[in-house]
Amino acid sequence: MTLDVTGLHAGYAGARVLHGVDLTVAGDETVALLGRNGMGKTTLVRTICGLRPPVVTAGTISYDGADITKRSSFQINRAGIAIVPQGRRVFGSLTVVENLTAVRKRTSTTGEPWTLESVFDFFPRLAERQRSYAKSLSGGEQQMLAIGRALMTNPSLLVMDEPSEGLAPSVLDVIQDRIAACGARACRCSSPSRTSTWHSRWRTAS
Ligand SMILES: Nc1ncnc2c1ncn2[C@@H]1O[C@H](COP(=O)(O)OP(=O)(O)OP(=O)(O)O)[C@@H](O)[C@H]1O
């Protein structure tokens, strides 16, 4: 399954941000997108995942050969792309278990489907906090929950926006190790920056 972005122009009312972006993420690839503040990383991520705004004015986004440029975020998720958004955006008034089970699962096409148990195996800390409200979790725990919630949709492509934002290095190491353990190659960013955006091609096959 390959993500292909071709000649993408997108932006907001009065602000054109993306000017002809080309990007390909092939199967089993991990791609890191780096850039200074305001370059448009989040805009690109949101556009790929169908979140509005921004609005696409030209270009195409295809995934697994299908044109997803105009699809809704829900449809794009059903196609296999899941986002871990900037700022985590967990449901604060729901518990950890409720956050993980609130999402709609697609049929896994790339391996064993994710379950509560496998997410808890992946992030044991979430198992310990499973009855806690998300708003009471630490930043790192919320990031684990946001990743777990995305995994529960059984994605074939995981798009992570600033997954390291505000996290202590020790927590970041746990998250990076977990991602690497899942088969994403070369997940550690070559840049020393801890605020970069990662796009991880996710492979759930063991
Ligand atoms: N909702 C919005 N409405 C109008 N302009 C926006 C909106 N969101 C972002 N922008 C503008 O789009 C440009 C790109 O922002 P974006 O958040 O994509 O950058 P970024 O590379 O992710 O930055 P950072 O590294 O600081 O998170 C910025 O100039 C920003 O002001």
The ligand as a Gaussian input file, in Angstrom:
#p B3LYP/6-31G(d) Opt

LIG

0 1
 N       -6.639000      27.121000      10.817000
 C       -5.777000      27.943000      10.205000
 N       -6.198000      29.063000       9.578000
 C       -5.331000      29.892000       8.945000
 N       -4.002000      29.659000       8.855000
 C       -3.530000      28.549000       9.467000
 C       -4.382000      27.637000      10.166000
 N       -3.607000      26.633000      10.653000
 C       -2.354000      26.925000      10.284000
 N       -2.307000      28.061000       9.571000
 C       -1.104000      28.673000       8.979000
 O       -0.519000      27.752000       8.095000
 C        0.915000      27.848000       8.138000
 C        1.487000      26.445000       8.362000
 O        1.092000      25.989000       9.662000
 P        1.331000      24.502000      10.123000
 O        0.677000      24.344000      11.447000
 O        0.933000      23.570000       9.044000
 O        2.925000      24.483000      10.268000
 P        3.872000      23.434000      10.966000
 O        5.020000      23.194000      10.020000
 O        3.126000      22.224000      11.399000
 O        4.370000      24.284000      12.215000
 P        4.857000      23.813000      13.676000
 O        6.179000      23.104000      13.496000
 O        5.037000      25.129000      14.394000
 O        3.785000      22.962000      14.290000
 C        1.240000      28.828000       9.235000
 O        1.561000      30.058000       8.625000
 C       -0.045000      28.953000      10.032000
 O       -0.203000      30.236000      10.566000

